[in-house]
């Protein structure tokens, strides 16, 4: 159903619920881009969109409501507990609670209480209180008090949600009643700290999931069980790809020879793709003076997540959390005219970011990772072509996963909240134009030339960049979701999510338009009129990070990687020691052909050799015995255990073609 088909006319003051009676599938309303509870009154005349429980917005609401249900059940069973927060996640929810440690057995009791509350079908009500009333109502809970003080302006008001005997400070929206939350499952426990700060109070984090129907829940749990089997940390250990040592390098992956093979193959692929698309490869250092990070704005915004240090003379340095300032430094080395543009630099750039210990997890959330980073410097009128080129690069790249479904999101500015973005302004008094580099409202700005507060925003750059992204997506024939207010503060962006073999979506590629850094670093070119003006930057990553993409590869293929990227492409197993010399000669030949081949010439039986190698998931197994030795042939067994005997040259030609094609299918 399209948005137009799901839209309903409504008048100001009318209840959304009056217009969706008997539509159990609808759990909320979206009016002028804002989500509302069905029990709310419409703030104006117009059309509203019915939000299905199965939609992206609907599932987010369902999950957040289930987090409240978890909190209510915990308070019934553990009345001395103090609630912190319970957000939805990509496929479920969690709630952080200060309480005595609990076990998996306690989870069973909490889940039983949740289902009991759900069966009572309690109405979920939104109630507005003033800030003073909220502070009084939650005076017993310091965590809620902090949130009220941080989020509700003085003399302002906000909402709580009540279901039965339970209330929670929240802006919503929520499902109409607890009866929508029957298909819920608590999954696991973790330990965390308030605000992720290890010096603050310890908390119990309860993870769970919820689905619209029992069938959906069973399907999700089956997928989750399959995902656990495919977990890249488990597969990586079996394939001997990487090491995490919590004592020597907590959160920092160390790649073994096998893991380095995968990493190098991906880097080689991206180098080839970049070259074909006009990106020049550069190399930048890992450490820069902190003055550069202050100029770029990273120091103020990311300092808590940066590794910083000072030398004996007091000079400050920081290990890079981003690659862009390094690429800017290379771009600055010489002047540029419009004839030179675009200038496009790429780098497999390793960056370092301090993540809290509770947030670090395998290759998907390490403290160091390598981005297939690219930064393009161009004129505004070149944006459409360059964005289109990156979209094509992205589509080509994700064919490496097979029939991967891609979902595109376009994040744009909210023009009703200009205080969230870097904006160009013009002074009405003296005509000066300038960019506001701080997140402030236009009312507090003053012209840097004459000091006048009479300044007017100029949104032309933003609108042109946003339209360039829309146009590039349209030219590529891509359907996308537009997210109002989700743009970065320096410009609009496209994010790409890719599906894997079991249907999970992974956030990977990004294309971001940036006005801020060209202003901060005064990056200019001489235009056709001989005047200087700022370039526009594009930040792009196609894989996202190599670490995350490796994790996706491992889980998508369950470790049975395509031959071109498999650490062991050929495993040779002689049936007895009599055939070891022939097996070794085959191995030597395959190595000279550039194939990753190993031979097991030990005295074990063939069955034991095959059993030992299975976990390493070689692409092909060559079984060598009397027939093969007598006929100078190879008996080839592929991953589906299909077996055939072929001459050496046929095998080499086929496997090399399979590798050069970067095929996900086997050619033998």
Secondary structure, DSSP 8 states (H G I E B T S, - for coil): --TTTTEEEE-TT-BGGGGSTT-TTEEEEEETTEEEETTSB-SSSEEEEEEETTSHHHHHHHHHHHHHHHHHHHHHH-TT-EEEE--B-SSSEEEEEESS---HHHHHHHHHHHHHHHHTT-BEEEEEEEHHHHHHHTTT-HHHHHHHHHHS-TT-EEEEEEETTEEEE------SBGGGG-SEEEEEEEEEEGGG-TTS-EEEEEEEEE-SSHHHHHHHHHHHHHHHHH-HHHHHHHHT-EE--TTTSTT--EE-HHHHHHHHHHHHHHHHHHHHTT-EE----SEEEHHHHHHHTHHHHHGGGS-EEE-TT--EEEE-S-SHHHHHHHHTTS--BTTT--EEEEEEEEEE----GGG-BTTTB-SEEEEEEEEEEE-GGGHHHHHHHHHHHHHHHGGGGSS--EEEEEEE--TT-GGGS-EEEEETTT--EEEE-SS--GGG---TTT--S-EEEE-HHHHHHHHHHHHHHHHTT--EEEEET-SBTTB-EEEEEEE-TTS-EEEEEEEEEESHHHHHTT-EEE-TTS-EEE-EEEEEEEEEEHHHHHHHHHHHTTT---TTT-S-SEEEEESSGGGHHHHHHHHHHHHHTT--EEEE-SSS-HHHHHHHHHTT--SEEEEE-HHHHHHTEEEEE-TT--EEEEEHHHHHHHHHHHHHTT-SS---
